[in-house]
Amino acid sequence: MKIKAIVLKGQNVKEKDKDILLFSLEEGKIWVKFKGVRGEKAKMKYSKEPFCFGDYFVDDNSKIVTGVDIIEPFEELSKDIDKYFEANGLLEIVNTLNFDSERVPIFINLIKALKILAFHKASQYSVLIKFLIDIFDIYGLQVYSSKCTSCGNDFHDHIFINYSVGELCCKMCEPFIADEIKKGEYQILKLLSQNEYEKLPTIKFSKELGFGLLKILVKNFQYRFEKKLNLIGILDN
Ligand SMILES: [Zn+2]
């Protein structure tokens, strides 16, 4: 079979072989095997590295890769440590989730997110935050709202995220399991919810505000999906 896929991770097997976890448009997550890793052309080397995007030709029974047409290796992501950690976070999210019908929109968003990270200059964490916001949307768990989701009134001075439902509410509604969202963090949440990936390079915010919002969304991810995200180099836990 021929599948359009992105490499999520790999592990060496025996001396020369390597198992790779692909995220494919057609099959979702699938483990495949590369035989005889050593002594290859540099181009083939990329096809086993995380972030590599290409057409993978896989034997249906043995799951051995018989050929790869690389579409985009995204090697830029390995040359900048901040971009690398953020891109790695995207793969960690995909790696952590289980999906069926969500597969196609997640795949398309991942490609868009990697392209912005690799080839544009966007505020730190904006791509990762946007990806998380869209993940919640895809699963019908939208976070952003312009009014309190509990009483329907304006937020006034304080905005909270209610982790028991993953929605925003005002101070009057006194959510039980909640964190306050700063005004600046709320603005980022709004902008990234209402703009597409192509707009990210034009949306500027500080690393501190981005980090604050990212922490809240990661916590919401844990409540919604009951799974921990280990964002290496960003939020180690
Ligand atoms: Zn309220």
Boltz pocket constraint, residues with backbone or C-beta under 6 A from the ligand:
constraints:
  - pocket:
      binder: B
      contacts: [[A, 148], [A, 149], [A, 150], [A, 151], [A, 152], [A, 153], [A, 154], [A, 169], [A, 170], [A, 171], [A, 172], [A, 173]]
      max_distance: 6.0
